[in-house]
Amino acid sequence: MKNLGTTIDRIIKVDPALGEQLSPIKNKWRKYPSKVMAYWKELLDILNSNPLLNHPNRDQFRNIIQTKIRPKRKYLYTFEPINPADHVIGLLPENMADMAKKIDFQTLETAKLNMEANFTRNEQLAAEVARKEAVLDIKSKHLWVTLRDYFQLWSNMQNISIKFKNNVLVLVMQHQPSIPLTVVGPGLVKMDSQTLKQFLQFLGGSDPSQNPDEGKK
């Protein structure tokens, strides 16, 4: 519900001549806030009275009174849809799915802040981003421990990930050839130097740490 006092102030700002009629309603509301519904009715009765039915700013009064319904924000996530090569382990329970979505969204927001900090060279923002990333890392690891406990996956350490299936989150096991990765959370993967070497070898490339002329000797 809108604030009655603020609403009256906005109406008077449009037409100061209404202050004489509406200010007493505001004063009574401040004195007896529990009777707010009665004062709302009194305000509407005045605005709908004959002298104001043809008021030139009537549409503005209506817009001030009406509650605007904001469209529900559609969040974007980084979860991929499942593919035929994925083996679905199970549907994520609602609480775990909500946590995964929350972490994923916070990851995206933190990435935006990180980009802003880099472009603006804002050291204070960079420090804030570093803390957010550390907290996200802890939350992500806790989520994966919870998921492995729930689905009893500690004896099977194959590559698993969270994906979308029919607009719900599922845990999948990927059987296609893949490079072993340390999964931290949705959209986050740790890649150390050894993993990078394996990745380059998988693509048929060479190890960048080696001398390019070494093989010619």
C-alpha positions as CSV (number, residue, x, y, z in Angstrom):
1,M,0.0,0.0,0.0
2,K,1.2,3.5,-0.8
3,N,2.1,6.0,1.9
4,L,-1.0,8.2,2.4
5,G,1.0,11.3,3.4
6,T,3.3,11.1,0.4
7,T,0.3,10.6,-1.9
8,I,-1.4,13.7,-0.6
9,D,1.8,15.7,-0.9
10,R,2.2,14.7,-4.5
11,I,-1.5,15.6,-5.3
12,I,-1.1,19.0,-3.6
13,K,2.1,19.6,-5.6
14,V,0.1,19.1,-8.8
15,D,-2.6,21.5,-7.6
16,P,-1.7,23.5,-4.5
17,A,-5.3,24.8,-4.3
18,L,-6.3,21.3,-3.0
19,G,-4.1,21.7,0.1
20,E,-6.9,23.3,2.1
21,Q,-9.0,20.1,1.7
22,L,-6.3,17.4,1.7
23,S,-3.9,18.6,4.4
24,P,-6.4,18.0,7.3
25,I,-6.6,14.3,6.1
26,K,-2.9,14.0,6.3
27,N,-2.8,15.6,9.8
28,K,-5.5,13.2,11.0
29,W,-3.6,10.2,9.5
30,R,-0.5,11.2,11.4
31,K,-2.4,11.5,14.6
32,Y,-4.4,8.3,14.2
33,P,-2.4,6.0,11.7
34,S,-4.5,3.0,12.6
35,K,-7.5,4.6,10.8
36,V,-5.5,4.8,7.6
37,M,-8.2,3.0,5.5
38,A,-10.9,5.5,6.6
39,Y,-8.6,8.4,5.6
40,W,-7.9,6.8,2.2
41,K,-11.7,6.6,1.7
42,E,-12.0,10.3,2.6
43,L,-9.3,11.2,0.1
44,L,-10.9,9.2,-2.7
45,D,-14.4,10.7,-1.9
46,I,-12.9,14.2,-2.3
47,L,-11.2,13.3,-5.6
48,N,-14.3,11.7,-6.9
49,S,-16.6,14.6,-5.9
50,N,-18.4,16.6,-8.6
51,P,-16.1,19.7,-8.4
52,L,-13.0,17.5,-9.3
53,L,-14.5,15.1,-11.8
54,N,-13.6,17.4,-14.6
55,H,-10.3,18.6,-13.1
56,P,-7.7,19.2,-15.9
57,N,-5.1,17.2,-13.9
58,R,-7.5,14.3,-13.1
59,D,-5.3,11.8,-15.0
60,Q,-2.3,12.8,-13.0
61,F,-4.2,12.3,-9.8
62,R,-5.2,8.8,-11.0
63,N,-1.6,7.9,-11.7
64,I,-0.5,9.1,-8.3
65,I,-3.2,7.1,-6.6
66,Q,-2.9,3.9,-8.6
67,T,-0.2,1.3,-7.6
68,K,2.0,0.5,-10.5
69,I,2.7,-3.1,-11.0
70,R,6.3,-3.6,-11.9
71,P,7.0,-6.3,-14.4
72,K,8.7,-9.3,-12.9
73,R,12.4,-9.2,-13.7
74,K,13.5,-12.1,-15.8
75,Y,16.9,-13.3,-14.5
76,L,19.5,-14.7,-16.8
77,Y,21.4,-17.8,-15.8
78,T,24.5,-19.5,-17.2
79,F,23.1,-23.1,-16.9
80,E,23.2,-25.0,-20.2
81,P,20.3,-27.2,-21.4
82,I,21.1,-30.9,-21.3
83,N,22.2,-32.7,-24.4
84,P,21.9,-36.4,-25.5
85,A,25.3,-37.3,-24.1
86,D,24.3,-36.3,-20.6
87,H,23.1,-38.8,-18.0
88,V,20.6,-37.2,-15.7
89,I,21.4,-38.2,-12.1
90,G,18.3,-36.5,-10.6
91,L,16.2,-33.4,-10.1
92,L,17.7,-30.8,-7.7
93,P,15.5,-30.4,-4.6
94,E,13.9,-27.0,-4.5
95,N,16.2,-25.6,-1.8
96,M,19.3,-26.7,-3.6
97,A,18.0,-25.4,-6.9
98,D,17.3,-22.0,-5.4
99,M,20.8,-21.9,-3.9
100,A,22.3,-22.8,-7.3
101,K,20.4,-20.1,-9.0
102,K,21.3,-17.6,-6.3
103,I,25.0,-18.4,-6.6
104,D,24.8,-18.3,-10.4
105,F,23.1,-14.9,-10.4
106,Q,25.6,-13.5,-7.8
107,T,28.4,-14.8,-10.0
108,L,27.1,-12.8,-13.0
109,E,26.7,-9.7,-10.9
110,T,30.1,-10.0,-9.4
111,A,31.6,-10.5,-12.9
112,K,30.0,-7.2,-13.9
113,L,31.4,-5.4,-10.9
114,N,34.8,-6.9,-11.6
115,M,34.7,-5.5,-15.2
116,E,33.7,-2.1,-13.8
117,A,36.5,-2.2,-11.3
118,N,39.1,-3.0,-14.0
119,F,37.9,-0.3,-16.4
120,T,37.6,2.4,-13.7
121,R,40.7,1.3,-11.8
122,N,38.6,1.6,-8.7
123,E,40.6,0.0,-5.9
124,Q,37.8,0.1,-3.4
125,L,35.4,-1.7,-5.7
126,A,38.1,-4.2,-6.6
127,A,38.5,-5.0,-2.9
128,E,34.8,-5.5,-2.6
129,V,34.8,-7.8,-5.7
130,A,37.6,-9.8,-4.2
131,R,35.6,-10.4,-1.1
132,K,32.4,-11.3,-3.0
133,E,34.4,-13.8,-5.1
134,A,35.8,-15.4,-1.9
135,V,32.4,-15.7,-0.4
136,L,31.0,-17.2,-3.6
137,D,33.8,-19.7,-3.7
138,I,32.8,-20.9,-0.2
139,K,29.1,-21.0,-1.1
140,S,29.8,-22.9,-4.3
141,K,31.9,-25.5,-2.6
142,H,29.4,-26.0,0.1
143,L,26.7,-26.5,-2.5
144,W,28.7,-29.2,-4.3
145,V,29.4,-31.0,-1.0
146,T,25.6,-30.9,-0.3
147,L,24.8,-32.2,-3.8
148,R,27.3,-35.1,-3.5
149,D,25.9,-36.0,-0.1
150,Y,22.3,-35.9,-1.3
151,F,22.9,-38.0,-4.5
152,Q,25.6,-40.1,-2.8
153,L,28.2,-39.4,-5.4
154,W,31.4,-39.5,-3.3
155,S,32.3,-42.9,-4.7
156,N,31.9,-41.6,-8.3
157,M,34.0,-38.6,-9.0
158,Q,33.2,-38.3,-12.7
159,N,32.5,-34.9,-14.2
160,I,29.1,-33.6,-13.0
161,S,27.4,-30.4,-13.6
162,I,24.1,-28.6,-13.2
163,K,21.9,-28.1,-16.3
164,F,18.4,-27.1,-17.3
165,K,15.8,-29.7,-18.4
166,N,12.3,-28.6,-19.1
167,N,12.9,-25.3,-17.1
168,V,14.1,-27.1,-14.0
169,L,17.6,-27.8,-12.7
170,V,19.0,-31.3,-12.8
171,L,22.3,-32.8,-11.9
172,V,23.9,-34.6,-14.9
173,M,26.9,-36.8,-15.4
174,Q,28.8,-36.1,-18.6
175,H,30.1,-39.2,-20.4
176,Q,31.5,-37.4,-23.5
177,P,35.4,-37.0,-23.5
178,S,36.1,-34.1,-21.2
179,I,39.1,-32.6,-19.5
180,P,39.0,-33.2,-15.7
181,L,38.0,-29.9,-14.1
182,T,37.6,-28.8,-10.5
183,V,34.0,-27.6,-10.4
184,V,33.6,-24.7,-7.9
185,G,30.0,-23.7,-8.7
186,P,27.7,-22.9,-11.6
187,G,29.7,-21.1,-14.2
188,L,32.9,-21.3,-12.2
189,V,35.8,-23.6,-13.0
190,K,39.2,-23.6,-11.5
191,M,41.9,-24.3,-14.1
192,D,45.5,-24.6,-12.9
193,S,48.6,-24.9,-15.1
194,Q,48.4,-28.7,-15.2
195,T,44.8,-28.6,-16.3
196,L,45.6,-26.0,-19.0
197,K,48.4,-28.3,-20.4
198,Q,45.9,-31.2,-20.5
199,F,43.4,-28.9,-22.3
200,L,45.9,-27.9,-24.9
201,Q,47.0,-31.5,-25.4
202,F,43.3,-32.5,-25.8
203,L,43.0,-29.9,-28.6
204,G,46.1,-31.2,-30.3
205,G,48.2,-28.2,-29.3
206,S,51.6,-28.1,-27.8
207,D,52.7,-27.2,-24.3
208,P,53.4,-23.4,-24.3
209,S,56.0,-23.8,-21.6
210,Q,58.2,-25.8,-23.9
211,N,60.7,-24.2,-26.2
212,P,59.2,-24.2,-29.7
213,D,62.6,-25.1,-31.2
214,E,63.2,-28.0,-28.7
215,G,61.6,-30.6,-30.9
216,K,63.7,-29.6,-33.9
217,K,67.0,-30.4,-32.1
